[in-house]
Amino acid sequence: MPPANVIEDDATGSVESSGTFDPATDGIDFWESMEGMRVSVAAPQVVGPTNTYGETAVVPDGSGLRTPRGGILVSATDSNPERVLLDDVLSKAPSAVVGDTLGAQVTGVLDYSFGNFKLLPSTTPVVTPGGLTAEQTTAAPAGTLAAATFNVENLDPTDPQSKFDGLAAQVVGNLRSPDLIAVEEIQDNDGAANSGVVSASTTYSKLIAAITAAGGPSYQYRQIDPTDGADGGEPGGNIRVAFLFRTDRGLAFVDRGTATATTAVSVTGSGATTALSVSPGRIDPGNAAWASTRKPLAGEFTWNGLKFFAVANHFSSKGGDDPLFGVKQPPTRSSETKRHQQAQIVRTFTDQLLAADPNARLLLLGDFNDFEFSQTADILVGSGATALTSMPRTLPANERYSYVYEGNSQVLDQVLVSPAWATKAYDVVHINAEFSTRQSDHDPSVARLTW
């Protein structure tokens, strides 16, 4: 068995010039000791679906903290060095999903490329399906608000209708048509064409029409067009966050003022009169922390006449971080700096709202691009009487994931809620991240809340 917890614990800087070569305890040294050799992995279990590059992440039987569906969990102290990627250089890739097995063993040549050790099987592994199926959440009963977050992966009108229909089927059939959905990665009306277009009206109308055609309610949306080219993501796409909401169960959006991409929302009033200066409005959009990043969108809502606030988020990605098996050990996670700054801005807004009304009901939803155990999450949670509840942290440890990267199941998408909510339940609905054929690379999450 490869080392199960440690990738490298005695290098400071480059593994090529410092530290002790220790294949018995360091995962990077274990795999390095066999690079270029013919290697077998015993009873390989699939922990990451076959991707578009022909790579399939596997671990030997008996590895790590496993999810109920067959994945392997990232934790603060374990990035799972026992993982290895099967690559299709010498043979055709299998078509596998999380939970599948690949026979008694897989044999090939061990290689290293793009920051990962890769096993190049000499023949295509035979897949034994593990029976993975898409989950369906429980529909919210009357009087319970269902609020979801869903990264729809660069959705724009140039995508085939099948993607809109697939997402719609997931919203209606798997998410059970939540009252509120914070959506991330909505692109403008011509997608990656760098034309200066920033409106996403057609993207929304196609998605809403597909949801209705799938048997769902007629959703409305609220959003703010970004400044062209200012919010990162795919060049030309102008991705942004937005609210989709249905109004047939008691939810209503409070429209106030007309904000632009550069209008900063603020908290006004106190107690029962606490409100947003504009709704929807962006939080501190001129702050340098949001350069080339999506700005958070705040909105004011009522639920059967009772006020609450929501913020849709999509923090900076992990792009630019050193790979786990890279030459620099320990890896530098340079992207964290911006997310910490972004989290502090959103936390400051949270503090202002709860100072105005300690009983305010607030939801922070979105793709925070960081783990539930990260400093980013700690900043958002805060402390004391105004501490938020991190809904992923309420789940059993082996169920905390919404994304699978190179075989590591992990949380990126989160919902955090203020203390005033009476009851809180949470479900990550596993419908995409573990599958090779999928509508997005993220699983959506749903919180169910009552007054």
C-alpha positions as CSV (number, residue, x, y, z in Angstrom):
1,M,0.0,0.0,0.0
2,P,1.2,3.6,-0.7
3,P,1.5,5.9,2.3
4,A,-2.1,6.9,3.3
5,N,-1.7,10.4,4.8
6,V,1.6,12.1,4.0
7,I,2.6,13.4,0.6
8,E,5.9,15.0,1.8
9,D,6.8,16.0,5.4
10,D,10.5,16.7,5.3
11,A,11.1,19.0,2.3
12,T,11.2,22.8,2.5
13,G,11.3,24.2,-1.0
14,S,12.2,21.9,-3.8
15,V,12.0,18.2,-3.4
16,E,15.0,17.9,-5.8
17,S,17.3,19.8,-3.4
18,S,16.1,19.3,0.1
19,G,14.6,16.7,2.5
20,T,15.0,13.0,2.9
21,F,13.9,10.5,0.3
22,D,11.5,8.4,2.3
23,P,9.2,6.2,0.2
24,A,7.9,4.3,3.2
25,T,6.1,7.3,4.6
26,D,6.0,10.0,1.9
27,G,3.6,9.5,-0.9
28,I,5.6,11.6,-3.4
29,D,8.7,9.5,-2.7
30,F,6.8,6.3,-2.9
31,W,5.5,7.0,-6.4
32,E,8.8,8.5,-7.5
33,S,10.7,5.4,-6.4
34,M,8.8,3.5,-9.1
35,E,8.6,6.0,-11.9
36,G,9.3,4.4,-15.3
37,M,8.7,0.9,-13.9
38,R,6.0,-1.6,-14.6
39,V,3.6,-1.3,-11.6
40,S,0.4,-3.0,-10.5
41,V,-2.4,-1.5,-8.4
42,A,-4.3,-4.2,-6.5
43,A,-8.1,-4.1,-6.6
44,P,-8.3,-0.6,-7.9
45,Q,-11.4,1.4,-6.9
46,V,-12.5,4.4,-8.9
47,V,-12.6,7.6,-6.9
48,G,-12.7,10.1,-9.8
49,P,-14.7,9.6,-13.0
50,T,-13.0,9.2,-16.4
51,N,-12.5,12.7,-17.7
52,T,-12.1,14.3,-21.1
53,Y,-8.4,13.7,-21.0
54,G,-8.8,9.9,-20.6
55,E,-7.8,10.0,-17.0
56,T,-9.4,7.9,-14.2
57,A,-8.5,8.4,-10.6
58,V,-8.2,5.1,-8.5
59,V,-7.0,4.0,-5.1
60,P,-6.1,0.5,-3.9
61,D,-8.8,-1.3,-1.9
62,G,-8.7,-0.3,1.7
63,S,-7.7,3.3,1.3
64,G,-8.6,6.4,3.2
65,L,-11.8,8.0,4.5
66,R,-14.4,6.9,1.9
67,T,-17.7,8.5,1.0
68,P,-20.8,6.4,1.1
69,R,-20.8,6.4,-2.7
70,G,-17.2,5.2,-3.1
71,G,-15.1,8.4,-3.3
72,I,-12.2,9.4,-1.0
73,L,-12.4,12.5,1.1
74,V,-10.0,15.4,1.5
75,S,-9.4,16.5,5.0
76,A,-7.2,19.2,6.6
77,T,-4.5,16.7,7.3
78,D,-4.9,14.2,4.4
79,S,-4.8,14.9,0.6
80,N,-4.8,11.1,-0.1
81,P,-1.3,10.3,-1.5
82,E,-2.5,6.8,-2.3
83,R,-4.4,8.2,-5.4
84,V,-3.0,7.6,-8.8
85,L,-4.4,8.6,-12.2
86,L,-4.8,5.9,-14.9
87,D,-4.0,7.6,-18.3
88,D,-4.9,6.4,-21.8
89,V,-1.5,6.8,-23.4
90,L,-1.0,3.0,-24.1
91,S,-4.5,1.8,-24.1
92,K,-8.1,3.1,-24.4
93,A,-9.5,4.6,-21.3
94,P,-12.2,2.8,-19.4
95,S,-15.6,4.6,-19.0
96,A,-15.8,4.6,-15.3
97,V,-17.6,6.5,-12.5
98,V,-17.0,6.8,-8.8
99,G,-17.6,3.5,-7.0
100,D,-16.7,1.3,-9.9
101,T,-13.9,-1.3,-9.6
102,L,-11.4,-2.4,-12.1
103,G,-10.8,-6.1,-11.4
104,A,-8.1,-7.8,-9.3
105,Q,-5.4,-5.5,-10.5
106,V,-4.4,-3.0,-13.2
107,T,-0.8,-3.1,-14.5
108,G,1.1,-0.5,-16.6
109,V,4.1,1.8,-16.7
110,L,4.2,4.6,-14.0
111,D,4.7,8.0,-15.5
112,Y,4.7,11.6,-14.2
113,S,3.2,14.6,-16.1
114,F,1.3,17.8,-15.3
115,G,2.0,17.5,-11.6
116,N,0.7,14.0,-11.1
117,F,1.9,10.4,-11.1
118,K,0.0,8.4,-13.8
119,L,-0.2,4.7,-14.4
120,L,-0.4,3.9,-18.2
121,P,-2.2,0.6,-18.4
122,S,-1.0,-1.8,-21.1
123,T,-4.6,-2.9,-21.7
124,T,-7.9,-1.3,-21.1
125,P,-9.1,-2.1,-17.6
126,V,-12.4,-4.0,-17.3
127,V,-15.0,-2.0,-15.4
128,T,-17.3,-3.6,-12.8
129,P,-20.1,-1.1,-12.2
130,G,-20.6,0.0,-8.6
131,G,-24.2,1.0,-9.2
132,L,-23.8,4.7,-8.9
133,T,-27.1,6.6,-9.3
134,A,-28.1,10.3,-9.1
135,E,-29.5,11.4,-5.8
136,Q,-32.9,13.1,-5.3
137,T,-33.5,15.4,-2.4
138,T,-36.6,15.7,-0.3
139,A,-39.1,18.3,-1.4
140,A,-39.6,21.1,1.1
141,P,-43.0,20.9,2.9
142,A,-45.3,23.9,3.2
143,G,-43.8,26.5,5.5
144,T,-40.2,25.4,4.9
145,L,-37.9,27.5,2.6
146,A,-35.7,25.5,0.3
147,A,-32.6,27.5,-0.8
148,A,-30.0,26.0,-3.1
149,T,-26.7,26.8,-4.7
150,F,-25.8,25.4,-8.1
151,N,-22.8,26.1,-10.3
152,V,-24.0,25.5,-13.8
153,E,-20.6,25.5,-15.5
154,N,-20.3,28.3,-18.0
155,L,-23.9,28.2,-19.2
156,D,-24.7,30.3,-22.3
157,P,-27.2,30.1,-25.2
158,T,-24.6,28.6,-27.6
159,D,-24.7,25.4,-25.5
160,P,-26.8,22.7,-26.9
161,Q,-30.4,22.5,-25.9
162,S,-29.6,19.2,-24.2
163,K,-27.6,21.0,-21.5
164,F,-30.4,23.4,-20.7
165,D,-32.8,20.4,-20.6
166,G,-30.4,18.4,-18.5
167,L,-30.0,21.2,-15.9
168,A,-33.7,21.7,-15.9
169,A,-34.3,18.0,-15.2
170,Q,-31.9,18.2,-12.3
171,V,-33.6,21.3,-10.9
172,V,-37.0,19.8,-11.1
173,G,-36.4,16.1,-10.5
174,N,-33.3,16.0,-8.3
175,L,-33.5,19.3,-6.4
176,R,-37.3,19.2,-6.3
177,S,-37.7,22.8,-7.6
178,P,-36.2,24.8,-4.7
179,D,-37.8,28.2,-3.8
180,L,-34.5,30.0,-4.2
181,I,-31.4,29.0,-6.3
182,A,-28.1,31.0,-6.2
183,V,-26.6,30.1,-9.6
184,E,-23.0,30.6,-10.5
185,E,-21.3,30.7,-14.0
186,I,-24.1,32.2,-15.9
187,Q,-22.5,33.5,-19.1
188,D,-23.7,36.4,-21.4
189,N,-25.9,36.0,-24.5
190,D,-23.1,35.0,-26.8
191,G,-20.9,33.0,-24.5
192,A,-17.2,33.0,-25.1
193,A,-17.5,35.4,-28.1
194,N,-15.6,38.5,-26.9
195,S,-18.1,40.9,-28.5
196,G,-18.7,43.4,-25.7
197,V,-22.1,41.8,-24.9
198,V,-22.7,41.6,-21.2
199,S,-26.5,40.9,-21.0
200,A,-27.4,37.3,-20.1
201,S,-31.2,37.7,-20.7
202,T,-31.3,34.9,-23.3
203,T,-29.3,32.5,-21.0
204,Y,-31.9,33.0,-18.2
205,S,-34.9,32.8,-20.5
206,K,-33.7,29.5,-22.0
207,L,-33.0,28.0,-18.6
208,I,-36.3,29.1,-17.1
209,A,-38.2,27.8,-20.2
210,A,-36.5,24.5,-19.9
211,I,-37.4,24.2,-16.2
212,T,-41.0,24.9,-17.0
213,A,-41.0,22.4,-19.8
214,A,-39.6,19.8,-17.4
215,G,-42.6,20.3,-15.2
216,G,-41.2,22.9,-12.8
217,P,-42.5,26.3,-11.7
218,S,-42.0,29.5,-13.7
219,Y,-38.9,31.0,-12.1
220,Q,-38.0,34.6,-12.0
221,Y,-34.4,35.9,-11.8
222,R,-32.5,38.9,-10.4
223,Q,-28.9,39.8,-11.3
224,I,-26.6,42.6,-12.3
225,D,-24.6,42.7,-15.5
226,P,-20.9,42.8,-14.9
227,T,-18.5,45.3,-16.5
228,D,-17.3,43.7,-19.7
229,G,-14.3,41.5,-19.1
230,A,-14.0,42.4,-15.4
231,D,-15.2,39.3,-13.5
232,G,-12.9,36.5,-14.7
233,G,-13.9,33.1,-15.9
234,E,-13.8,32.1,-19.6
235,P,-12.6,35.0,-21.7
236,G,-15.6,36.7,-23.3
237,G,-18.2,34.9,-21.2
238,N,-18.7,37.5,-18.5
239,I,-19.8,34.9,-15.9
240,R,-21.8,36.2,-13.0
241,V,-24.0,35.0,-10.1
242,A,-27.7,35.4,-9.9
243,F,-30.9,34.5,-8.0
244,L,-33.5,32.2,-9.5
245,F,-36.7,32.1,-7.4
246,R,-40.2,30.8,-7.6
247,T,-43.1,32.8,-6.2
248,D,-45.9,30.2,-6.0
249,R,-45.0,29.1,-2.4
250,G,-44.8,32.4,-0.6
251,L,-41.4,33.8,-1.8
252,A,-41.1,37.3,-3.1
253,F,-38.1,39.5,-4.1
254,V,-37.9,43.0,-2.8
255,D,-36.8,45.3,-5.7
256,R,-35.3,48.5,-4.5
257,G,-33.4,51.0,-6.7
258,T,-31.5,50.3,-9.8
259,A,-27.9,49.2,-9.2
260,T,-25.1,49.0,-11.8
261,A,-22.0,46.8,-11.7
262,T,-20.2,49.5,-9.7
263,T,-23.0,50.4,-7.2
264,A,-22.1,49.2,-3.7
265,V,-25.0,47.9,-1.6
266,S,-25.2,49.0,2.1
267,V,-27.3,48.2,5.1
268,T,-29.8,50.8,6.2
269,G,-32.2,51.1,9.1
270,S,-32.2,49.0,12.3
271,G,-34.3,46.3,13.9
272,A,-37.5,45.6,11.9
273,T,-36.6,48.4,9.4
274,T,-33.3,46.9,8.5
275,A,-33.0,46.8,4.7
276,L,-30.6,46.9,1.7
277,S,-29.9,50.3,0.1
278,V,-30.4,48.6,-3.3
279,S,-31.8,45.2,-4.0
280,P,-30.2,43.4,-5.8
281,G,-26.9,45.0,-5.1
282,R,-23.2,44.1,-5.2
283,I,-21.0,44.0,-2.1
284,D,-18.1,46.5,-2.3
285,P,-17.6,45.9,-6.0
286,G,-14.7,48.4,-6.3
287,N,-12.5,46.6,-3.8
288,A,-9.3,45.3,-5.3
289,A,-10.0,41.9,-3.8
290,W,-12.7,41.4,-6.5
291,A,-10.4,42.1,-9.5
292,S,-11.1,39.6,-12.2
293,T,-13.5,37.9,-9.9
294,R,-17.3,37.6,-9.5
295,K,-18.7,40.2,-7.1
296,P,-21.2,38.9,-4.5
297,L,-24.8,39.7,-5.1
298,A,-27.0,40.6,-2.2
299,G,-30.8,40.5,-2.3
300,E,-33.7,41.2,0.0
301,F,-36.6,38.7,0.1
302,T,-39.8,38.0,1.9
303,W,-41.1,34.5,2.7
304,N,-44.9,34.7,3.4
305,G,-44.3,38.3,4.5
306,L,-41.2,37.6,6.6
307,K,-38.0,39.3,5.6
308,F,-34.7,37.6,4.9
309,F,-31.5,38.4,3.1
310,A,-29.3,36.3,0.7
311,V,-25.9,36.7,-0.8
312,A,-24.9,34.7,-3.9
313,N,-21.1,34.2,-4.1
314,H,-18.5,32.8,-6.5
315,F,-15.0,33.4,-5.0
316,S,-11.7,33.2,-6.9
317,S,-10.7,29.8,-8.1
318,K,-7.7,27.7,-7.0
319,G,-5.9,28.3,-10.3
320,G,-2.2,29.0,-9.8
321,D,-1.8,26.9,-6.7
322,D,1.1,24.4,-6.8
323,P,0.1,20.8,-7.5
324,L,-0.1,18.4,-4.6
325,F,2.7,16.2,-6.1
326,G,4.6,19.1,-7.5
327,V,8.3,19.9,-7.1
328,K,7.6,22.6,-4.5
329,Q,6.8,21.0,-1.1
330,P,4.8,21.9,0.8
331,P,2.7,23.3,-2.1
332,T,2.1,27.0,-2.1
333,R,-1.6,27.9,-2.3
334,S,-1.3,31.4,-3.5
335,S,-4.9,31.7,-4.5
336,E,-6.0,31.6,-0.8
337,T,-4.9,35.2,-0.2
338,K,-7.6,36.6,-2.4
339,R,-10.3,34.3,-1.0
340,H,-9.4,35.3,2.5
341,Q,-9.8,39.0,1.5
342,Q,-13.1,38.2,-0.2
343,A,-14.4,36.3,2.8
344,Q,-13.5,39.2,5.1
345,I,-15.5,41.6,2.8
346,V,-18.5,39.4,2.9
347,R,-18.1,38.9,6.7
348,T,-17.9,42.7,7.2
349,F,-21.2,43.0,5.3
350,T,-22.6,40.2,7.5
351,D,-21.5,42.0,10.7
352,Q,-23.1,45.2,9.5
353,L,-26.4,43.5,8.8
354,L,-26.4,41.7,12.2
355,A,-25.4,44.8,14.0
356,A,-28.4,46.6,12.5
357,D,-30.6,43.6,13.4
358,P,-29.2,40.7,15.5
359,N,-32.3,38.7,14.5
360,A,-31.8,39.2,10.8
361,R,-32.1,36.0,8.7
362,L,-29.2,35.8,6.3
363,L,-28.1,33.1,3.8
364,L,-24.6,33.1,2.2
365,L,-24.7,30.7,-0.7
366,G,-22.4,29.8,-3.6
367,D,-19.2,28.4,-4.9
368,F,-16.6,29.6,-2.4
369,N,-13.8,27.6,-4.1
370,D,-12.5,26.5,-0.7
371,F,-13.0,23.7,1.7
372,E,-15.4,23.8,4.7
373,F,-12.4,23.4,7.0
374,S,-10.4,26.3,5.4
375,Q,-9.5,29.7,6.8
376,T,-11.9,31.1,4.1
377,A,-14.8,29.3,5.7
378,D,-13.6,30.2,9.3
379,I,-13.6,33.9,8.3
380,L,-17.1,33.6,6.9
381,V,-18.4,31.8,10.0
382,G,-17.0,34.3,12.4
383,S,-17.4,33.9,16.2
384,G,-19.6,34.7,19.2
385,A,-23.2,35.6,19.0
386,T,-23.1,36.5,15.3
387,A,-21.3,33.3,14.2
388,L,-22.9,31.7,11.2
389,T,-23.6,28.0,10.9
390,S,-21.6,26.3,8.1
391,M,-24.1,23.9,6.8
392,P,-21.5,21.5,5.3
393,R,-20.0,21.2,8.8
394,T,-23.3,19.9,10.0
395,L,-23.0,16.8,7.8
396,P,-21.2,13.6,8.8
397,A,-17.5,13.9,7.8
398,N,-17.8,11.4,4.9
399,E,-20.6,13.3,3.3
400,R,-18.9,16.6,3.0
401,Y,-18.2,17.0,-0.7
402,S,-19.7,18.7,-3.7
403,Y,-16.8,18.4,-6.2
404,V,-14.3,15.8,-7.2
405,Y,-10.8,16.9,-8.4
406,E,-8.2,14.3,-9.5
407,G,-10.0,11.8,-7.4
408,N,-10.3,13.9,-4.2
409,S,-13.9,14.5,-3.0
410,Q,-14.1,17.9,-1.5
411,V,-16.4,20.8,-0.6
412,L,-16.3,23.9,-2.7
413,D,-20.0,24.9,-2.7
414,Q,-21.4,26.0,0.7
415,V,-24.4,27.5,2.4
416,L,-23.9,29.5,5.7
417,V,-26.9,30.7,7.7
418,S,-27.3,33.3,10.5
419,P,-28.4,32.3,14.1
420,A,-32.0,33.4,13.8
421,W,-33.2,30.6,11.6
422,A,-35.3,28.2,13.7
423,T,-34.4,24.9,12.1
424,K,-31.8,24.1,9.5
425,A,-31.3,21.0,7.4
426,Y,-28.8,20.4,4.5
427,D,-28.3,18.1,1.6
428,V,-25.6,17.9,-1.0
429,V,-27.3,16.3,-4.0
430,H,-24.8,14.2,-5.8
431,I,-25.8,14.3,-9.4
432,N,-22.8,15.5,-11.3
433,A,-19.3,15.5,-9.7
434,E,-18.9,11.7,-9.6
435,F,-20.1,11.0,-13.1
436,S,-18.4,11.1,-16.5
437,T,-21.6,12.2,-18.3
438,R,-22.9,15.2,-16.4
439,Q,-24.5,18.7,-16.8
440,S,-21.9,20.5,-14.6
441,D,-18.7,19.7,-12.7
442,H,-20.4,20.7,-9.4
443,D,-23.1,19.0,-7.3
444,P,-25.8,21.4,-6.0
445,S,-26.7,21.8,-2.4
446,V,-30.0,22.6,-0.7
447,A,-30.7,24.1,2.7
448,R,-34.2,23.7,4.2
449,L,-35.0,26.4,6.7
450,T,-37.9,27.6,8.9
451,W,-38.8,30.5,11.0
